[in-house]
Amino acid sequence: MARHTASRCRNVCAVLLLVAGTAPNAETTTGVGVSDLRPLEEVVTTATKKSQAEAARDVPLAVTVLGGEALAERHVTDLEDLSYALPNVALDGIGTGKGIANFSIRGLGVAGSIPSIDPTVGVFVDGVYLGVNYGVVMDMLDLEAIEVLRGPQGLLFGRNVTGGAVLLRSRRPDGEASADAQLRIETGLDTRFSGSVEGALGDAVEARLSAGWRDDRGWFDNEGPGGGSVGAETAWVLRPVLTWRPSALADVTLIYERGDSDGDGPATQNRRRFRGFDFAIDEPGFSRVDWQHAIVEANRRVGSGGGVITNVFGWREVEHASLADIDSTTDPVFHLFAYTAQRQFSNELRYSGWLRPGWEMTLGAYAFSQDIRYRERRVIRSAWGVPFGGDQDHRTGGVFVNNDIELAPDWLLTVGARYTLEEKDVLVATAGNSNCATESHRCEYDFRDGDTWRNVTPRVGLQFWPGAATQLYGHFTKGFRSGGYNLRNTAPGVAPGPFDEEEQDAVELGLKSEFAEGRVRLNVAAFHNRVYGMQRQVTRADVAAGGVQITANTADATIEGLEVEVLAALGDTVTLSAFLGYTDGAYDRVRFDLNGDGSTVDDDRLDLPRLARLTWGLEGRYAREIGGLGRLSIRVGVSHRDDSEITDDNRGVLDGGDLVDASVAFAPSARLEITLYGRNLLDEVLRRSDFDLTGLVYSTYSPLKEGRVVGLSVRGAL
């Protein structure tokens, strides 16, 4: 333990000294809106749930805000497109089926597709938490902003945000009549169209309607029997938004979204035989996702302290079915069919405002419930197995309060806490012990259980402004990840739970500053986290079952690191930005056999999964008017992420690499823009997962990401 701690401290200190020596001359990005084309424009965040959105440079946490224009410039389709865009952040999908998130921030992430296993990175759409990882990495539509909060956010956002939180904000109507549309054509061949229209419906109601459509013919080429493309998908999404303003003090917004995706299964590669983008499988499979949600947000301004009462109600349903060639060969060794259905309801009622000068309070109550149904069926050496799976009934509630108290001029104390009560009841049909009907999904359950967890999440922080443009902050907080059950129980001799909560103690110190007459913005954050009872899905290859995944509290660990983001404006036409993320971690105590050798001896020498030690990025932008012809914009960016282990036994690697993106845009008027762009121009080979199948077949399960993509975009507005 002492050896690991000393090594980590030396590494972090070395990076700190490097940054301290170079930051004043650096011309690079911050976590407060680094991707906005207009240099040093004020960027706001809703991360603190205050009565009004705050300037991101004023909040005492590491947050990156990407506005709608920034997302358009990057040609972001879904959250996975941002996997290399931020320090110590990996927003990857698992690849087993479309839309399943395996996000990781600051070395805390998951690697699997079991819907009852809660995430370490919470995703919130218009204030509503998504209860499962399914349906998360889908095509996004008409967003106002994406906010990425790094570090545990348990006080205001509850459970399952030990790594951080991703907040998506839909664009809302403002009463002005307008319309816009975009057509994108990319190599693949992938064609996408999106558009929106908005206006006023009377004196008090405003409306916006957005729609998107996609036809992807498939980027990959299968060398297996029958060949053909893999990766085809057709998808659509529709989102109407209505805002009612009955008075100057109140507003109610209804957001409804419905989407559907139907496409191929993953392009899975056997890394023992193939390199590059080559692969050969006998089952291209399929992936179908259908989702819909409704969100109602109501705000009422009250009192003389600028206070606001807010209520956010959410309902969501998602249905997911997939078939994947897990063995990644031309033989039917291991194919997997999975079906997931989830329905959730949630409601948060909160108040935020000034109780008196120098004392601002946010307090609220939260309720959440969801039902999860999971079914799975496997083909093992040409024989269909008996379906199995489980159902989970999940309820949770909490109350929270946060206080910002001015101690003295330029000093602010933050004190708060959250109490959470959580209940889960499960019915599990274990593979080999019981079975489920193929069509009705009714099961003969062999395991019935339920459990309750209680948790208190405190937070104490201090902010100090040594100058008008510089903030220093520090805070201590706790976080936790839900305890629960494994609905994919393929080990008849092992109970599927309950496993305990994963808990965390976290310290963060930060600096946010602007200098050089406001033309350079710098953010620095250092963190030290202790994680207790890490929840892991330990995977073993199995000749009979294909694979066994056991979820357990495997270990305690320490993770620490550093993040630096800088943005600089050079004149009126050039902006330069950069970020650096460094994370180091090691086990303090191992409680479970991680590598399958029958002992925990020396397991503490294994690397933590989902922890990429180094991430960095550089970006340059040039924009100017070309005579009277229009506006020319050029963007070039390069980003890097180290390899990381993906499994606890360190037999699988989550690829890192260097991604180069570029675009050239020309706008002959304010209402028309034509862009030629490219992503992954170096054609880096990246995979979403990598599981060693030794013991079952001489192969790996390594679903591929797309390589080089070149596209043309035309955007217009009325």
WOZI-V334510 format. One record per residue. N is the residue number from 1. RES is the residue in one letter. NEAR is the number of other ideal C-beta (glycine too) atoms within 12 Angstrom. Layout:
n = <N | N>
res = <RES | RES>
near = <NEAR | NEAR>
This chain:
n = <1 | 2 | 3 | 4 | 5 | 6 | 7 | 8 | 9 | 10 | 11 | 12 | 13 | 14 | 15 | 16 | 17 | 18 | 19 | 20 | 21 | 22 | 23 | 24 | 25 | 26 | 27 | 28 | 29 | 30 | 31 | 32 | 33 | 34 | 35 | 36 | 37 | 38 | 39 | 40 | 41 | 42 | 43 | 44 | 45 | 46 | 47 | 48 | 49 | 50 | 51 | 52 | 53 | 54 | 55 | 56 | 57 | 58 | 59 | 60 | 61 | 62 | 63 | 64 | 65 | 66 | 67 | 68 | 69 | 70 | 71 | 72 | 73 | 74 | 75 | 76 | 77 | 78 | 79 | 80 | 81 | 82 | 83 | 84 | 85 | 86 | 87 | 88 | 89 | 90 | 91 | 92 | 93 | 94 | 95 | 96 | 97 | 98 | 99 | 100 | 101 | 102 | 103 | 104 | 105 | 106 | 107 | 108 | 109 | 110 | 111 | 112 | 113 | 114 | 115 | 116 | 117 | 118 | 119 | 120 | 121 | 122 | 123 | 124 | 125 | 126 | 127 | 128 | 129 | 130 | 131 | 132 | 133 | 134 | 135 | 136 | 137 | 138 | 139 | 140 | 141 | 142 | 143 | 144 | 145 | 146 | 147 | 148 | 149 | 150 | 151 | 152 | 153 | 154 | 155 | 156 | 157 | 158 | 159 | 160 | 161 | 162 | 163 | 164 | 165 | 166 | 167 | 168 | 169 | 170 | 171 | 172 | 173 | 174 | 175 | 176 | 177 | 178 | 179 | 180 | 181 | 182 | 183 | 184 | 185 | 186 | 187 | 188 | 189 | 190 | 191 | 192 | 193 | 194 | 195 | 196 | 197 | 198 | 199 | 200 | 201 | 202 | 203 | 204 | 205 | 206 | 207 | 208 | 209 | 210 | 211 | 212 | 213 | 214 | 215 | 216 | 217 | 218 | 219 | 220 | 221 | 222 | 223 | 224 | 225 | 226 | 227 | 228 | 229 | 230 | 231 | 232 | 233 | 234 | 235 | 236 | 237 | 238 | 239 | 240 | 241 | 242 | 243 | 244 | 245 | 246 | 247 | 248 | 249 | 250 | 251 | 252 | 253 | 254 | 255 | 256 | 257 | 258 | 259 | 260 | 261 | 262 | 263 | 264 | 265 | 266 | 267 | 268 | 269 | 270 | 271 | 272 | 273 | 274 | 275 | 276 | 277 | 278 | 279 | 280 | 281 | 282 | 283 | 284 | 285 | 286 | 287 | 288 | 289 | 290 | 291 | 292 | 293 | 294 | 295 | 296 | 297 | 298 | 299 | 300 | 301 | 302 | 303 | 304 | 305 | 306 | 307 | 308 | 309 | 310 | 311 | 312 | 313 | 314 | 315 | 316 | 317 | 318 | 319 | 320 | 321 | 322 | 323 | 324 | 325 | 326 | 327 | 328 | 329 | 330 | 331 | 332 | 333 | 334 | 335 | 336 | 337 | 338 | 339 | 340 | 341 | 342 | 343 | 344 | 345 | 346 | 347 | 348 | 349 | 350 | 351 | 352 | 353 | 354 | 355 | 356 | 357 | 358 | 359 | 360 | 361 | 362 | 363 | 364 | 365 | 366 | 367 | 368 | 369 | 370 | 371 | 372 | 373 | 374 | 375 | 376 | 377 | 378 | 379 | 380 | 381 | 382 | 383 | 384 | 385 | 386 | 387 | 388 | 389 | 390 | 391 | 392 | 393 | 394 | 395 | 396 | 397 | 398 | 399 | 400 | 401 | 402 | 403 | 404 | 405 | 406 | 407 | 408 | 409 | 410 | 411 | 412 | 413 | 414 | 415 | 416 | 417 | 418 | 419 | 420 | 421 | 422 | 423 | 424 | 425 | 426 | 427 | 428 | 429 | 430 | 431 | 432 | 433 | 434 | 435 | 436 | 437 | 438 | 439 | 440 | 441 | 442 | 443 | 444 | 445 | 446 | 447 | 448 | 449 | 450 | 451 | 452 | 453 | 454 | 455 | 456 | 457 | 458 | 459 | 460 | 461 | 462 | 463 | 464 | 465 | 466 | 467 | 468 | 469 | 470 | 471 | 472 | 473 | 474 | 475 | 476 | 477 | 478 | 479 | 480 | 481 | 482 | 483 | 484 | 485 | 486 | 487 | 488 | 489 | 490 | 491 | 492 | 493 | 494 | 495 | 496 | 497 | 498 | 499 | 500 | 501 | 502 | 503 | 504 | 505 | 506 | 507 | 508 | 509 | 510 | 511 | 512 | 513 | 514 | 515 | 516 | 517 | 518 | 519 | 520 | 521 | 522 | 523 | 524 | 525 | 526 | 527 | 528 | 529 | 530 | 531 | 532 | 533 | 534 | 535 | 536 | 537 | 538 | 539 | 540 | 541 | 542 | 543 | 544 | 545 | 546 | 547 | 548 | 549 | 550 | 551 | 552 | 553 | 554 | 555 | 556 | 557 | 558 | 559 | 560 | 561 | 562 | 563 | 564 | 565 | 566 | 567 | 568 | 569 | 570 | 571 | 572 | 573 | 574 | 575 | 576 | 577 | 578 | 579 | 580 | 581 | 582 | 583 | 584 | 585 | 586 | 587 | 588 | 589 | 590 | 591 | 592 | 593 | 594 | 595 | 596 | 597 | 598 | 599 | 600 | 601 | 602 | 603 | 604 | 605 | 606 | 607 | 608 | 609 | 610 | 611 | 612 | 613 | 614 | 615 | 616 | 617 | 618 | 619 | 620 | 621 | 622 | 623 | 624 | 625 | 626 | 627 | 628 | 629 | 630 | 631 | 632 | 633 | 634 | 635 | 636 | 637 | 638 | 639 | 640 | 641 | 642 | 643 | 644 | 645 | 646 | 647 | 648 | 649 | 650 | 651 | 652 | 653 | 654 | 655 | 656 | 657 | 658 | 659 | 660 | 661 | 662 | 663 | 664 | 665 | 666 | 667 | 668 | 669 | 670 | 671 | 672 | 673 | 674 | 675 | 676 | 677 | 678 | 679 | 680 | 681 | 682 | 683 | 684 | 685 | 686 | 687 | 688 | 689 | 690 | 691 | 692 | 693 | 694 | 695 | 696 | 697 | 698 | 699 | 700 | 701 | 702 | 703 | 704 | 705 | 706 | 707 | 708 | 709 | 710 | 711 | 712 | 713 | 714 | 715 | 716 | 717 | 718>
res = <M | A | R | H | T | A | S | R | C | R | N | V | C | A | V | L | L | L | V | A | G | T | A | P | N | A | E | T | T | T | G | V | G | V | S | D | L | R | P | L | E | E | V | V | T | T | A | T | K | K | S | Q | A | E | A | A | R | D | V | P | L | A | V | T | V | L | G | G | E | A | L | A | E | R | H | V | T | D | L | E | D | L | S | Y | A | L | P | N | V | A | L | D | G | I | G | T | G | K | G | I | A | N | F | S | I | R | G | L | G | V | A | G | S | I | P | S | I | D | P | T | V | G | V | F | V | D | G | V | Y | L | G | V | N | Y | G | V | V | M | D | M | L | D | L | E | A | I | E | V | L | R | G | P | Q | G | L | L | F | G | R | N | V | T | G | G | A | V | L | L | R | S | R | R | P | D | G | E | A | S | A | D | A | Q | L | R | I | E | T | G | L | D | T | R | F | S | G | S | V | E | G | A | L | G | D | A | V | E | A | R | L | S | A | G | W | R | D | D | R | G | W | F | D | N | E | G | P | G | G | G | S | V | G | A | E | T | A | W | V | L | R | P | V | L | T | W | R | P | S | A | L | A | D | V | T | L | I | Y | E | R | G | D | S | D | G | D | G | P | A | T | Q | N | R | R | R | F | R | G | F | D | F | A | I | D | E | P | G | F | S | R | V | D | W | Q | H | A | I | V | E | A | N | R | R | V | G | S | G | G | G | V | I | T | N | V | F | G | W | R | E | V | E | H | A | S | L | A | D | I | D | S | T | T | D | P | V | F | H | L | F | A | Y | T | A | Q | R | Q | F | S | N | E | L | R | Y | S | G | W | L | R | P | G | W | E | M | T | L | G | A | Y | A | F | S | Q | D | I | R | Y | R | E | R | R | V | I | R | S | A | W | G | V | P | F | G | G | D | Q | D | H | R | T | G | G | V | F | V | N | N | D | I | E | L | A | P | D | W | L | L | T | V | G | A | R | Y | T | L | E | E | K | D | V | L | V | A | T | A | G | N | S | N | C | A | T | E | S | H | R | C | E | Y | D | F | R | D | G | D | T | W | R | N | V | T | P | R | V | G | L | Q | F | W | P | G | A | A | T | Q | L | Y | G | H | F | T | K | G | F | R | S | G | G | Y | N | L | R | N | T | A | P | G | V | A | P | G | P | F | D | E | E | E | Q | D | A | V | E | L | G | L | K | S | E | F | A | E | G | R | V | R | L | N | V | A | A | F | H | N | R | V | Y | G | M | Q | R | Q | V | T | R | A | D | V | A | A | G | G | V | Q | I | T | A | N | T | A | D | A | T | I | E | G | L | E | V | E | V | L | A | A | L | G | D | T | V | T | L | S | A | F | L | G | Y | T | D | G | A | Y | D | R | V | R | F | D | L | N | G | D | G | S | T | V | D | D | D | R | L | D | L | P | R | L | A | R | L | T | W | G | L | E | G | R | Y | A | R | E | I | G | G | L | G | R | L | S | I | R | V | G | V | S | H | R | D | D | S | E | I | T | D | D | N | R | G | V | L | D | G | G | D | L | V | D | A | S | V | A | F | A | P | S | A | R | L | E | I | T | L | Y | G | R | N | L | L | D | E | V | L | R | R | S | D | F | D | L | T | G | L | V | Y | S | T | Y | S | P | L | K | E | G | R | V | V | G | L | S | V | R | G | A | L>
near = <18 | 11 | 14 | 25 | 22 | 15 | 19 | 35 | 22 | 16 | 24 | 31 | 20 | 17 | 31 | 26 | 14 | 19 | 33 | 19 | 12 | 19 | 30 | 16 | 17 | 31 | 29 | 37 | 46 | 47 | 49 | 44 | 38 | 49 | 43 | 35 | 37 | 22 | 33 | 33 | 25 | 21 | 39 | 26 | 37 | 35 | 42 | 36 | 42 | 29 | 27 | 22 | 25 | 27 | 26 | 39 | 40 | 32 | 38 | 39 | 46 | 49 | 48 | 48 | 45 | 41 | 31 | 32 | 29 | 35 | 33 | 37 | 37 | 42 | 38 | 35 | 36 | 38 | 39 | 33 | 32 | 41 | 42 | 40 | 43 | 47 | 49 | 53 | 46 | 51 | 43 | 41 | 43 | 48 | 45 | 43 | 47 | 49 | 46 | 44 | 46 | 44 | 44 | 42 | 51 | 51 | 46 | 48 | 46 | 44 | 46 | 40 | 47 | 43 | 49 | 46 | 45 | 46 | 45 | 48 | 46 | 43 | 44 | 41 | 42 | 38 | 39 | 35 | 43 | 44 | 44 | 43 | 42 | 49 | 45 | 42 | 41 | 42 | 42 | 42 | 40 | 37 | 39 | 35 | 37 | 43 | 47 | 49 | 43 | 48 | 53 | 47 | 49 | 43 | 46 | 42 | 47 | 41 | 46 | 47 | 46 | 50 | 48 | 49 | 45 | 48 | 38 | 42 | 33 | 37 | 34 | 34 | 33 | 19 | 21 | 16 | 18 | 25 | 20 | 29 | 26 | 34 | 26 | 37 | 26 | 30 | 25 | 30 | 22 | 34 | 26 | 36 | 27 | 36 | 29 | 36 | 24 | 30 | 22 | 20 | 20 | 14 | 11 | 18 | 22 | 29 | 30 | 37 | 30 | 39 | 28 | 35 | 27 | 35 | 25 | 33 | 23 | 26 | 31 | 37 | 26 | 34 | 26 | 30 | 16 | 15 | 17 | 20 | 22 | 42 | 38 | 31 | 39 | 28 | 37 | 27 | 39 | 27 | 40 | 30 | 38 | 30 | 32 | 26 | 26 | 16 | 13 | 10 | 16 | 21 | 29 | 26 | 34 | 30 | 41 | 28 | 39 | 27 | 36 | 29 | 39 | 26 | 37 | 35 | 39 | 46 | 45 | 51 | 41 | 38 | 31 | 20 | 23 | 28 | 14 | 19 | 28 | 24 | 38 | 30 | 44 | 30 | 34 | 34 | 37 | 30 | 46 | 32 | 40 | 30 | 39 | 27 | 38 | 28 | 38 | 29 | 35 | 27 | 32 | 25 | 23 | 18 | 18 | 11 | 20 | 19 | 26 | 31 | 26 | 35 | 27 | 35 | 28 | 35 | 28 | 39 | 30 | 41 | 33 | 41 | 34 | 41 | 33 | 42 | 45 | 48 | 44 | 49 | 34 | 25 | 25 | 27 | 33 | 42 | 38 | 44 | 35 | 39 | 39 | 46 | 31 | 39 | 30 | 37 | 28 | 37 | 28 | 39 | 28 | 35 | 31 | 38 | 29 | 25 | 22 | 15 | 11 | 18 | 20 | 33 | 31 | 40 | 29 | 32 | 27 | 39 | 28 | 39 | 27 | 39 | 30 | 41 | 38 | 42 | 37 | 48 | 34 | 37 | 27 | 29 | 20 | 15 | 15 | 18 | 26 | 26 | 33 | 42 | 47 | 45 | 35 | 45 | 28 | 39 | 27 | 38 | 28 | 37 | 25 | 35 | 29 | 38 | 29 | 36 | 24 | 22 | 18 | 13 | 11 | 16 | 20 | 28 | 25 | 34 | 24 | 35 | 25 | 39 | 27 | 36 | 24 | 34 | 26 | 40 | 28 | 39 | 33 | 44 | 36 | 37 | 40 | 24 | 24 | 24 | 24 | 33 | 18 | 19 | 10 | 11 | 26 | 18 | 32 | 21 | 25 | 24 | 32 | 23 | 28 | 23 | 27 | 21 | 32 | 20 | 33 | 25 | 38 | 27 | 38 | 27 | 35 | 28 | 32 | 24 | 23 | 16 | 14 | 14 | 22 | 24 | 35 | 26 | 37 | 27 | 36 | 29 | 39 | 35 | 47 | 44 | 42 | 48 | 37 | 47 | 42 | 45 | 48 | 45 | 39 | 40 | 29 | 22 | 14 | 27 | 23 | 43 | 35 | 29 | 36 | 24 | 34 | 44 | 31 | 42 | 31 | 45 | 29 | 39 | 31 | 38 | 38 | 39 | 31 | 29 | 23 | 22 | 11 | 20 | 22 | 32 | 45 | 43 | 50 | 39 | 48 | 39 | 43 | 31 | 43 | 33 | 41 | 28 | 30 | 46 | 47 | 44 | 44 | 38 | 43 | 32 | 33 | 25 | 17 | 21 | 34 | 39 | 38 | 31 | 35 | 36 | 41 | 34 | 29 | 35 | 33 | 29 | 47 | 37 | 47 | 41 | 45 | 44 | 49 | 41 | 50 | 43 | 48 | 35 | 33 | 21 | 15 | 15 | 21 | 24 | 41 | 32 | 47 | 38 | 46 | 40 | 47 | 37 | 46 | 38 | 42 | 34 | 36 | 26 | 22 | 30 | 25 | 31 | 23 | 37 | 27 | 25 | 13 | 11 | 13 | 23 | 13 | 14 | 30 | 28 | 17 | 32 | 34 | 45 | 44 | 47 | 46 | 43 | 34 | 28 | 43 | 38 | 41 | 33 | 39 | 29 | 41 | 26 | 31 | 20 | 17 | 17 | 9 | 8 | 12 | 20 | 26 | 24 | 32 | 27 | 35 | 26 | 38 | 27 | 41 | 29 | 39 | 28 | 27 | 37 | 34 | 42 | 37 | 43 | 31 | 27 | 27 | 31 | 30 | 39 | 33 | 29 | 28 | 26 | 38 | 27 | 37 | 31 | 36 | 26 | 33 | 25 | 27 | 20 | 17 | 14 | 17 | 22 | 33 | 26 | 32 | 23 | 37 | 28 | 41 | 34 | 23 | 20 | 22 | 30 | 30 | 37 | 40 | 40 | 45 | 41 | 50 | 33 | 34 | 24 | 24 | 30 | 31 | 18 | 33 | 34 | 49 | 43 | 47 | 39 | 38 | 36 | 29 | 26 | 33 | 28 | 33 | 27 | 36 | 28 | 34 | 23 | 22 | 18>
